[in-house]
Amino acid sequence: MKQTYQYQGFDIAVAVETDLSRKDANGEPASVGYVAIVTISRIAAAVAVFSPLRFGESQGTPFTSEHDALMSGYSAGRRVVDDLLTS
């Protein structure tokens, strides 16, 4: 799943990826989780402002749903724009 949002002159692209990194005692995936990959670029620019950022829930665990990952990635992207890229 991938979605692009426009916010204060920037494109915030959020891609959701499946995270199977949590393993049980047998080495099998313990549960399916999701992470948000956020790329921020100026509107209509081909190059990102900086490298894509990877977000999971607090404490380093993946999100439990694609929707949570998508919305949290967008929120995190807006905070980055607000805190680092605009004055």
Number of C-alpha atoms within 10 A of each C-alpha: 11 12 13 14 14 14 16 13 12 20 22 27 22 28 21 24 18 16 18 14 15 14 12 10 7 7 9 11 14 13 13 15 20 23 27 32 21 24 22 25 20 16 16 9 10 8 12 16 14 9 11 16 14 15 22 20 16 8 6 9 15 24 23 17 14 18 14 18 25 26 15 20 27 24 12 18 25 21 12 14 19 13 10 9 12 9 6
